[in-house]
Amino acid sequence: MTNATDRPPALPRWANTALRLAVFALPAGFLGFPLLLMAWVRSPLITGVGEAVAQPIQFDHRHHVLDQGIPCTYCHDEATRSANAGFPPTEVCAGCHAQVWRNADRLAPVRDSALLGEPLRWRQVLDLPDFVYFAHAPHLAAAVSCSECHGEVEDMPMVVRARAFTMAQCLACHRDDRWDAVAGVSPPTYCTGCHR
């Protein structure tokens, strides 16, 4: 007759280690994977923070804003009355450049656009999701400077996305007490204020 110590174990020795790993790894995976995804979508790889966007014209904001003193709303005049700041129409560019640098090679797209009556194909640097409602006009009326959201564009040779535009960033700004004194009203912090 054989005794119990002579029989082989029912499970191999590594089974205990595997069970311990599973007990800790599965919950960590269930929590870690969503957290990893949340960190990934907020990373510069996805948000585009710091990436320059090539435009149809090599446009230097430093020259136009710092050297010439042109305010943002001169070119982006839709910001004062609509949700989007918009892109400057060819007429705005051609108005100045019919007198200054009018034969410069880099301005050939402006001349072509004016001759053909086709708008320049500017590429958007900032784009909020469709479920977010944002309007520039109330922000400008509350004296929010363009650099609050867009960064120091006057120091950028090519415009880059300065911020990730997360809900946390928007709410932090909306909860800032300084806007109450400037605008006389509190910016919305309730869901339907920005999500429509």
C-alpha positions, 0 to 999 in steps of 0.5 A: 500500500502507498501512502499519501506522500508518495503520490504526485501532487494534483497540480504542478508547483507553478499553479500556486504562483499562477493563481497568485498572479491572476488574483492580482493581475486581473483586477490591476488589468481591469483598472490599469487598462482604462487608466492607460487609455485615459492617459494615452488620449491626453498625451501629445501623441493624440492631442497634438500639443506642440505640433506645428501645422503646415499652412498654404503660406509660410505665415509668421505671426511674430512679424504680423503681431509683434512687428506690425501690431496687427490685433488677432481680430483684424484677421480673425474677425469672425471671433467677435460675432460667431462661434469660430474665429475663422480664417482670414479671407484672401482680401484681407491678405491681399489688401496689405500685400498689394502694397508690401511684398507684392511680388514675393514668391512666398505670396504667390498663393495669395495672388493666385487665390485673388485672381481665381476667386478661390479661398486659401485652404488654411489648415485648422490648428484647433478643433474641438469635438462636435459635442462641445459648444464653444463661441469666441464672442462671449469670451472676447466680451469677457476680456479673455485674451486670445493667449489664455487658450491659444498660447503666445501666438505672437512668439510662434513662427508657425502656430502650434496647439498650445493646450490640450483643451480638456474639460478640466482645463475649461472648467478650471477657467470657468470657475476662476473668480476673476471673470465674475468681476470682468464680465459681471456674470459667472461662466457656465459650469453646468453640463449644458453650458458647453455640451449641446 
